[in-house]
């Protein structure tokens, strides 16, 4: 048993012992009170109104006892909910560990790995970071004409057409999340005096590598993400709203979408192409993405795989190589510097789409606790919210968890993950990963059973059923015999 597991077990044992000490103290107090009553003393007169709750009612159980028994109940309930699959979990309140299993065992995390990507992005890029997309030309407009315009991508994953933005605002998992309107850039180009582009718009995306999909992602996984590149619009999908198929050249697709919007403003343009910026090009217009905290909210809430893959490449590019491998090195180096445990971690992408990714629950729990620092608070604030936002918007609607569960979800074939916060009578921080042979619906059921068990802590039994709370005080009643006290 490792040191952390022993410490967690000791904490749980101490909680149980404290509860028993309190319970024994109550027993002793009652016994002493009974012993002090003199034999033959006059019986009390019939009582006045009372709440009707007996001394030994379950409702009078001391909180430490309830908590102590609740710890045992929680451990058992979480273990049962895993269904015998490989699993790790960690539940804490404040500095107290409530339930743990296989803390340091690295399991496939699916999209919960985005918590690592987000943490490194905040640390390395800062909360004031914006992606900037620029439009350049080899010469200033003359009589409204430039031969060509170069649309240069610097990674913004949120560039979207008006039609795509409208579509996303109607979706329960994407409504209210940030975007970068491509139409605003088109308007700025026209405002700069451009009315004709006979040579067309050239899409430029050479900031990152040109690998569009990780080699180990199966075809089924690739359907969950568009082609990766430094210049993408509508997540790299075709059609005005990005509702078509994935394109093969996202930079060319972006140039085509900008061309379409410019023509709608009365700006003529030739055929869009894909190329490089010429030397000594000058800026015509630009547009910034929302600030990084809003980008992270979009990524974490909607579990946007493209945003995660762009961020890990941006981290790599700033370290000299815009590849996921270099970005993963930056992420792990950042974790070590922040004292986040990295033993057992395998990180081959930023999104968690790879079955080769592996993370222990201890790492996820440490990141969640890191969000207590103001610098990393945007991660907590950006998580999906049960019944309200992101991937949890359709889940737990009309239940006590709605609005009280904030978490990062993770789902792949045979993978179920959840890491975040539950607010009940106290704040609970938890991470859980389950790996096995099950489908998506089972993945949802497993983690929802586990988080419901977490949310029920420290409840161990339903006191209202065993000992119903009186609706009103019980009035005094006449005794059937005058020589007895009721």
N, C-alpha and C positions, 0 to 999 in steps of 0.2 A: 504494500500500500504506500503511495507516495505521500510526501509531507503535507501537501494541501488537502488530500483526502483525509489523512489522520486528523488534521486541524478541524476540518468540517465535521468529522464524526465527534470530536471532542466538544465542539460547540453545541451540537445537537444533544449530546449527553448532558452537558451542563444545563441546557435549557430544561430538559426533562427533570434533572435533579432539583433545580430551583423550584419548579412547579410542585414537585412532591413535598418539598420542605414547607411551602406555603400551605398546601393541603393538610399536612400533618399538624401545622400550627393551628389551623381552624378547628381540627378535631380536638386538639388539646384544650383550646379555649372553651369549646362547648362542654367538654367533660368537666372542666374546673367550675364553670358556671353551675352545672348540675350538682356538683358536690357541695357547693356553698349554700344551696337551698336547705333550710332547716326542716327536718321531718315534722310533720304536723302543722306546718305554717298554714295560715289561711290561704285558700285558693283565691286567685285574682278574680275581680268582677268580670262579667262578660265584656269582651273586647269591643272597642269602637270600630269604625270603618277601617279596613285593611286592603292592601293590594292583592291579597289572596295568594301570595307566592310562598310556599313552605321554605323553612330554613335550608332543607337539603335539596331544594329544587335544582335541576341542572342549570337554571337561569342564574343561580348564585355561584356557579363554578368560578373560582378566581381566574383572572386572565392568564397568569403564568401557567396554570394547569392546562387551560384551553390551548395556549400556544404550544406547550410541550407535547400534548397529545396530537395537536394539529400537525406538528413536524413529522411524527410517525405516520399519520394518515397521509400526508402529502407525499412522503417518500414512497409509500406503498402504491398510492394512486398513480403517480407518474411512472413507476416501474411497470405497473399493469398496463397502462395506456400504450407503452411501446410495443406491446404485442409480441414480445420475444425477439424483436429486431435489434440489430446493433444500434446502440444509442448512447448519447451523453446528454446530461442536463445539469443545470446549475441555477438554483433559485436563492436569492438573498434579499434581506431587508436591512437597509443600513449596512452595518458591518457584520451582521449575523447571517451565517449560512444556514439555510433551512433544509435544503435537499440537494443532493449531488449524486452523480453517477458518471464514472469514466471521464472525469474532468479533462485529463490530459491525452485522451485518445482522439487522434485526428480522424475526422469523418468527412465525407463529401458534403460540402456546405450549401451547394446551389447558390441562390442569390444572396444568402446572408454574407457571402464574401464581399459584397458591395460595402459593408461596414468598414472593411479594411481600406478599400479604395477611397471611400469618402474621408476617412481619417487622414490618410496620407495627403490627399488633395488639399484639405484645409491646412494641414501643417506646412506643406511645401509651397502652395500657391497663395494662400491667405484669403480671408473673407472678401477682400476688395477685388479679387481677380475677375476679369471678364475675358471671354473669347472675342476677338475682333476680326470681322470679315471685311476685307477691303476690295475696292474696285480701282484699278489702275489703268493708265494709258501711257503710251510712249510719247504722247504730246497732248497739250491742252486742246480742248475743242476749238475748232475754227468754223465760225458760222453755224455752230451747233453740231458739227460733224467730227467724230473721231473714227479713225479707221477700224480700230478694234478696242474692246474693253476686256481687261483681264480680271476675272472674278477669283480672288485669292482666298482660299480657305485656311483658317488657322485653328480648325477643330470644332467650331461651334456645332454641337449636336442638336440644337433646338431650332435651327433655321426652318421655317415652315411657311407654306403658302397660306393665303386667307382661307381657302377651302379646307385645308388640313386643320388650321386652328379652330375653325367652326366645328369641325367633326370631333376634335378632341374635347372641346368644351361640352359636348353632349354625352360623352362617355363617362360613366360613373367612376372609373379608375383614373381618368386623366383630367377631369373637370377642375378648373381653377389652378392648374399647374402652369409654370412659366413657359414662354416660347420667345423666339426671336423672329419678328414678322419680316419676311423677305420683301413684302410690299413696301415697307418703310425704306428699304434700301433702293428699291426701284424709284420711289418718289425723290430720294436724294440725288440720284443720278440725273433725273430730269431737272431738278432744281439747280444742279451744277451747270446747266445749259446744254446738255446733250439731247439732240433731237434725231440723230441718225448715226447708226453704227454699221456701215456697209460690210465690214469684215467679220461682224458678229462678235459674240461674247465667248471668251476662252476660259474654260474652267481649269483652275490650278489647285492641285492638292498634294504637293510634294513635301509637306511638313512631316508626315509620318510614312511608314513603310506602305507598300502597295498590296499587302496581303489582306484580302477582303474578309476571309473567314479563317478561324484557327483550323489547322489540318485535322485535329482530332474531334472536331464537332461533327456528329452525324447529320445526315440530311434533315432528320426530324428536328434537331436542335437549331439548325440554320434557319428554319422557318420562323424562329422566335426573334430574329434580328436581321436588319438589312445589311448591305455591304458596308464595311468600315472604311472610312477615309477622312482626310482633313477637310473635305468640302462635301457636305451632304445636305440635302433639303428633303423634308418629309421622310426622314429616316431612311432615305435611299430607295423609296418605292415610287413606282410610276403613277402617272395620272395627276390631275390638278389637286386632288385631296390626298395623294399618296395612298390610294386604296387599291392600286394595281399590284403587279408583281414586282419583286425585287429587281432592280436594274443591275447591269453588269458594270457600269461606269458611273459611280455616284457624282463625280465632278461634272461630267457631261450632262447628267440629268439636272444638276443644279443650274448650270448655264442655260439649259433649255427652259427651266421654270422662270428664271429671271428674264429671259427673252420674252416669254409669254406675257409676264406682268408689264414689261416696258411697252410692248405693243398695245396693251390695254390703255396705256397712258399717252398713246400717240407717238411713241418713239419707234422708228423703223430700225430693224436689225437683220443682219444676214444670218447664215446658218451657224448655230453654236458648235464649238469644238472643244477639245481637251488639249492643253499644252502647258508651256512655261512662261513666266514673266520675262520680258526682255530687259536688258540692262538699262539703268537710268529711267525706269518707269516712274511716273508721278501719280500721286493719289488723286482720284476724282471724287470718291465718296467712301463711306465706311459705315458699319453698324456694329454696336457692341451687344453681346449677349447680356442677359440678366446677370447679377453678381453671383458668385459661387454658391452662397447659401441657398439661393433659389434653384440653382442647377442641381444641387444635392437633394433638395426636396423633391424635385421632379424625378431624379434617379432613384431615390430610396422609396418614395411613395408609390410610384408607378412601376418600380423595378425595371427601369429602362436599361436594357442591355447595351444599346449603342452608346448611351451617355457614359456608362461605366468603361466601355472599351476605349472611347475617346480619351477619358481622363487618364487611364493608365498609360496610354501612348503619349499624352501631353507630359506626364511625369517623366517618361523616358526621354522625350525630345529635349526637355530642359537639362537632362543629364547627358545629352550628346547623342541619343539614338531613339528615334520615335517608334520603338517596338514594344510589344507587351512584355517581352522578356526583360528588357531594360527597366521598364516601368515597374515590374514586379520586384526587381531588385531594390528600387527606390522605396517601394512600399514596405518591404521587410526591414530595410535599414531604418526607416522611420519608426516602425513598431519597436525595434530594439532600443532606439534612442528615447522613446516614450515609455520604456519599461513595460511594454506589452509582451506577454510570453509568445515566443515564436517557435518553440520546439514542436516538431511534427508538421509544421505548415508546408504545404506545397501549393504554390500559386502560379498557374500558367496563363490566367487571363484575369481581367478586372471585373467580369460580370458573373462568374460562377457557372457558366454554361458547360465547362469541361468537367468530365467525370474524373479527371486526374487531380483536380483541386482537392485539398484536404486541410481542415482547420479543427482544432480542439474547441470545445465549449468554453474552456478557460480563457481562450483568446477573445472570443466574442463578449464574454462577461466583462473582461477588462476594458474593452473598448466602450461598452455601455457605461461603465463607471467613470471613464475618462470624460464623458459628456457633462459631468458635473462642473468641469472647468469652462468658463465663458468662451474660450477659444473654440471648443468643440461642441458647444451647445447646439449649433445648427444641425448636428446629426440627430440629436434627440427630437428637435423641433421638426425635422424633415421626415420622420418616419410615417408610415401609413397609419391611419386611425380607424379602428373598428367602426363600421357603420357609417363612416363619414368621408374618408379620403384614401385614394390609392388602391392597392391590391386588397386592402381590408374593407373597402367601402361596401361591397356586397355581403360581407360576413358579419355575423353577430348583430344584425339589425333587430332592434326591439328587445335586446337582452341587456343585462347589467353591464356587459363588457362594451357596449356601444359608447364611444367617446372616452372610455376608461382604459382601453388597450392601445398602446402605440408600439409598433414592432416592424421589424424587417422580415418579410416572408422569404422562403426559399423552397422552390419546387422543381424537381426533375423526376424522371422515371426512377422510382426506387429511392427517392430522397425527399424528406420532409424536414423543414427547418423553420424556426421562429426565434427571434431574439429581440427583447425590448422591455417594456414596462407595463405593469398592471397597477391601477390605482383602485384599491378597495377601502378597507379601514386603515390601510397603510400603503406605502409605495413598495412594490415588489419588483426587483430586477431579475430577469431570467434569460437564459439561453438554452436552446434544445436543438439537437440534431438526431434524426433517425434515418438509418440506411437499411434497405432490405429489398425484397421483391414485391413491389406493390405499384399501383397506378396513381394517377393524379388525384382522383376522388378519395382514395384511401389516404393519400398524403395529407389532404385537407382534414379528414376525420381524425387522424392520429394527432396532429398538432392541436386541433381544436379541443379534443378530449384532454390533452395535457394542459393547455392554457386555462381551461375551465377548472381543472383541479387546482391550478396555481391560484386562480382568482378566488376560490372558495376557502383558502387558508385564512384564519385558523379553524374554520368551522369543521367539526368532526362528526356531529350528528345534528339532526334538525330538532332543536329545542322546542320549537313551537308545536311540533307533533307530539313529542314526549311529555311536554308540560305546557299546555296552551296558556298564553298570556291572557289574564282576565280583561274583558272589555271595559269594566268599570270596577271601582272598589266594592268589596263585598260588605253589605250593611250588617249591623248586629242583628242576631236573630234570637228568638226566645228559646231557652233550653227546654227540652221535653221534661226534665225533672229539675225541680228547684234546688236540689242539693248538689248539682253538678255545674261546673264551669264549661262553657262551650269552647 
